[in-house]
Amino acid sequence: MILKNTQRICAPLSRHPRPILLSHISLLRTYSTDTSISTSSSPVSPQRNNTINPPLSTLPPPITLPTRDSSTALWKHLYQTGKTVLTFYKTGLKAVVTNLQLAIAQRKHQDASSSGPKTRADFQLQRRAFADVKRIPPFALLLLICGEFTPLVVMFVPSIVPATCQMPRQIRGQREKVEGKRAVSFRELDTELPERHVELQRLRRKELLHVATSLGLVSGPWKVRLGLPPDWVLKRRVGKWLGYLETDDGLVEEGGGVGEMSVEETKIALAERGVNVLKLGDGDAKRLLSGWMKGTKIEGRLRMLLKRPRAWESLSKEK
């Protein structure tokens, strides 16, 4: 079934005579990582900037779980819920295939012109598509075995779930876990901030561990396991993530700045920069990311990551 769906989705894309541009893509459904159970399915806004915001298909499709009233039998409610969940996963897997085809077409065009992604939309599409496709084999096997009970199992192995198949409850759970560890790490960070534009190699272990924890690059138990992971592992992980943030920041500026980003992409970007987003308002999200963009030029990314995000906004006023 998955193979047939893949062939049906890929066929028209593989016959496309020209490079596929994100500005040519028009999706009729709204995709979201909103952590509420019910999400909007209104048409896409025509003002969406498709050079800075990747296709909406890189986000989970909307899902509205059925509610049970006193007149609905339990077995019927469970059946309807299972059917809704399976439809959600099927749509998410189709999106992975679509995104992969778009990313491959883009990469072939880039190879021909000897250039990398020219826009943030292209960069994020390729990054998310190639990451999701690696998760398909274990997730598809789990889905085949567990069926409608998959949501109960993936709570224990969230890393195998493609981003397009993550349910709102799973996204909220992952964010709550990281935000909880981040809060504890900030309380334990009783050290003065390093100098501006400090280099990664000059961070003390406590600072290095905080940055890695805040970015979700280490698990909680590592802190008490004989000083593990070692500094060189932390530096490698943090260094790789800093490289990603540098590329993403540059493409945001080239694409018109934070003002051109959708609210959803803004919150995803903030979460990737160590900000709690579960209770963050839309306006606050834009201001915080703008503060990050200006603050990194003044302070440097590592120093910004060692500051509480509420201090970022004041940096946007500095010249």
N, C-alpha and C positions, 0 to 999 in steps of 0.2 A: 504493500500500500504506500509506504513512504517513498519507495523507488518510483512508482507510477506518478505520485504527486510531484516528485522532483523533476521528472522528465517533462511533465506538463507545464511546470512553472518555468523551467530553464529554456525550453524550446524557443519561444519568441525572443528571448534575450540573446541567445546564441546566434540568431539570424539577423540581429541588428547590424546594419551596414556601417554605422558610424560609432565613435566612442560614446558611451552612455554618460550623459551629464546629469547631475542631481537636479539641475534646474528644469529638466524635462520630465521629472517624476512628479506625478500627482496622485496622492493616496487619498481615498475618500473617507477613511476611518481615522480617528484620533488614537494614537498609541501613547501610553503614559506609564511612568514609574510612580505615579501617585500611590501612596500607601493606603488609601481608603479602599474598601471592598468594591464600591461602585465607582466607575470612572466615566467620563463624558465620552460621547461618540458623535460629537458635533463635527461639521465639515472643517477642513483645515483652513486657517486664516490665509487669505491671499497675500497678506503682508509678511508672511514667513520668509526669512532670508535663508535661501537654500545654499548659500556659499559658506555660511558659518554654522548652520544647524544641519546635522546629518539627517537622512531620511527617517521619517517617523517609524518605519518598519524596523529600525534598530532598537526600538523600545517595546516592552510587552504590550500586547493588544489589550483593549479594555475588557473587563469581565464584571458581570453582575451576578453574584451567587443568589440562587432562589431562596426565599424566606419561607418558613413553615408556619402556618396558622393552625388553629385547633381542628379545622376540617380536613387537613391534609394528613394522610397516613404516613407513618414514618418511612416505610419502605419506598413509597412514591417520592418523598422528599429526598431521600438518599439517592434514588435513581436519577432524579432531575439534577441534583448537585453533581453527581459523577459524570453525567452527560455534559454538563456545562464545563466542567474541568477538563475533560478529554477534548472538547472542542477548542478550548483555550490553548491547550498544549499543541494540538494539531495546527492551529493558526500560527503559533509561535515557531514551530518547526518549519513551516512553509516560509516564514519570514527569514529564517536563517539561510535557507536555500536562495531566496531572492537576493538577499544582501550579499551572499557569497558570489553570485553571478555578476552583480554590479561591481563588486570589489575586484574581481578577476579582470573584467573588461577595462576598468580604470587602470589597473596595474599594467596590463598589456600596452595600453596607450602611453603610459608613463615610461615604460621600457623603451618604446619606440622613440620617444623624445628625450630619453636620458634625464628624466627629472622625477622628483618625488611628488607626493600630494601637494597640489597648489593651494588648496583651501582647507579650512578646518573640517568642512563637511566631508570632503574626500578622505582626509586623514582619519577621522573618527569612524567613518563607514568601514574602511579597511581594517582598522584596529579591532572594532567590535565584531565584524564578520569573521575574521580569521580566528579570533578567540572563541567565538560561539561554535564554529564548525568542529573544533577539537572536542567539544563537550557532547556532541551528538551521539557518538557510539555508546558511552556509558549511560547517558540519559535515556536513549531509545531503549536500551536493554532493561533499564529500571522501569520504564513506562510499560514495556511489554509484560513484565512480570507482575507489577503492582497495579497497573491500570488506574482506576479512579482513586486508589489509595496512595498514589504517588506523592501527593502533597504532604502526607504524614511522614513519609520516609525521607524526602529530600531535606527535611529540617536537620537531619543528622549528616547529610553530605551535600551541602548547598553549592559547593564548588563545581559539581558536575552539571548544574542546570544552566543551559544557555540563557543569556540575559533576556531574550525575547520570550522565554518560558517561565520567568519568575513572577509568581503571583504577588499581589500587593502585601499579603501577610508575610511572605518570605522576605521581601525587600525591607519591610518595616523591622522585622526581627533582626536582619543583618545590620541595619543601621543602628538599632538600639544597642546591639552588642558592641559595635565599634565605638559608639558615642559614650557608652558606660565606661569602657576601658580608657577612652580619651580623658574623661572627667577625672578618673583616678590618677592618671598619669600627670595631669596638670597640677593636681593637689600635691603630688610627690616631687614636682619640679621646683625645688627650693634653691635654685641657683640663679645668679645674675645672667642677663642676656649677654651673649658674646658680641664682639664688635660687628659693625655692619659689613655685609658681604663676606662673612666668615666662610672659609673653605671647609668642605666636609671632613677632611683629614684632621682638622683642628678641634672638632667637637669632642667634648668629654663623653664618657660612656652614658652617663645619665641623660645628657642632652640627645645623644644619638638614639638611645632606646625610646625616649619620649617621641621623637620625630617618627620613628618606625611604628610605634604604637598608635599614634594619632592618625597616621595614614593607613592603618590596618594592615601593615606589612609583617606583623608578628602576632603570635597568640599569647594570651595572658600567662599561661603556666611557664613560659620561657623565663620569666623574671626570677623565678625561684629555683631554677634548675642549674645550680652550679655555675652561674654566670653565663649561661647560654641564651641565645646564640652568640658566638664570638663576634668581636667588633668587625672583623673583616667581612663576615656575612651580612651584618647590619649595614655596613657602608656600601656593599655591593647592591643590596636591595634599595636602599635610600638613593644611591647615586643613579640607579636606573630609573627610579621614579622621578627624580629631579630632572633628568633628561627629557622624560615624557612631558612634564609640566612646562619645561622651557619651550618645547616645540608647540604645545597646545596654546600657551600664552601668546607666542608670536603669531600664530595663525588667527587667534581671536582678534588681535590688533589689526592684522591685515584684512580681516573680514568686516571691519567696521566698528569693532569694540563691543563691550558688554551690552550696550543698548540694542544691538542687533540680535542678541541671543534670546531664544525662547525661555520662558520661566523654567521649564523642565530641564533644559540643557544647562541653565544657570545653576540650578540646585545640584545637578549631577557634578558639574565642575567644582562647586564648593565642597561637596562630599569628598571629592578626590584631592582636595587641598586641606583636609582636616577640619572641616566645619560641620557642626551639628545642624542638620537641615529639617529634622522631623517637625519642629515647631516654628520654623522660620517662615515669615511672611514673604510674599512675592517682592514687595518693594525693598525689604531688608536684604533679600538675597542679591538683588541687583547692586545695592550700595556696597555690600560686603565684597562682592567680586570686583567691583570697580576699585575698592580700597586695596585689594590684593594686587591688582594689576599695577597700580601706582606705587604701592608699598614695596613691591619686589625690586623696583628700580632704585628706591631710596635705601632700603634695608638689606635686600638680598632675600632669596627664597628660604634659606635655612633659618635666618633670624625671624622671618615672618611666621614660620611654622612653630617657632618657640614662643610666639606671642599668642595671647588669647585673641580670637577673632574679633571680639568687640572693640579691640584697640586698632583694628585695621582702618575703620572709617576715618579716624583722625588723620591718618597718613595721607589720605586723598586730598587733604587741604594744603599739604606741604608742596613747595615748588622745587 
